Amino acid sequence: MQSTDERERILVVDDDVMVVEMLGLLLSRHWKVLPAHSALEARGILDRETISVVVADMRMPGESGVDLLSWVYETHPDTIRILLTGYSDIDAAVDAINRARAWYYLRKPWNNHELITLLRRAIDYRNSKLDLKRNFEGTIRSLVSALEANHPYTSGHSARVTAFTQMICEDLGLGSRQIEGHVLAAQLHDIGKIGVDSHYLDKRGKLDDDEWSSVKSHVVVGARILQETGFLGHVIPAAMSHHERLDGHGYPQGLTGDDIPLGGRIIAVADAFDAMVSSRAYRGAMSIESALAELRRCAGSQFDRDLVTLFCARVEADRDTVAALLPVEEPV
């Protein structure tokens, strides 16, 4: 018997308790198996755990396996999706597989050897894809760091915004998968500044309308860059919305209130705080106290009030840790 690999988790979803138990006994010899008896239960597990493969029955009361796997495709793109089907009608089965965005499917009753072989292939495929993704994400992060290093007023900005974003996410009690997504969005939130004239980013005086329009375009340019990667699309809503305002006066879409993705609202607070406590070409750094006061003043109009309250409390409770992250400079 192989030892259980805690890094690889298989989620088995079927309303038939016997099927779940049989698959659990078979697969637990090789991997960590998590059972679920409904799509709703499966969603909760997926939001808490890192799942390598979901094996879902096509027909279940309430939300079907097809709908569940389609949701997994949109929200957990790194998870491999396998559909269990009892359909004898090939056309109907193919239609269900396409709608579920399934990586593969198995007919009931399944062959044990075939299932084990399929899952090994699925996990190998996922790990190879993740390796490529990590390498590419590392390249993108290096590109962001290089971009910021060329501008004395933004060096280290994304790293600090990422750290503040992580703090807010943890204090919100978000699941690990949500935190991972928001943190990645924070790391890449300014990637679009690659497409902005560097003179505008370092200009000491006020930007004219054309220059300001160019600077604002960085969120749209960034979204295009992330979309082109093919596997960073899930961070676009948060990264693209970090300059939206609750009152609708932000950009690029003028979203209001809860229409602004949670990740974007979180990054907005982290981004604004770091911008205020860091020097810019047009002004010196504000003190931590002044920056927190400004966040509170703009809570409810520009920023999410609950997130501001949470972040300010964290900064005040852990001031030394926050101060250690900031650039060394004299506040004004």
Beta strands, then each sheet from edge to edge (+ up, - down):
strand 1: 5-13
strand 2: 31-36
strand 3: 53-57
strand 4: 80-85
strand 5: 104-107
sheet 1: 2+ 1+ 3+ 4+ 5+
end
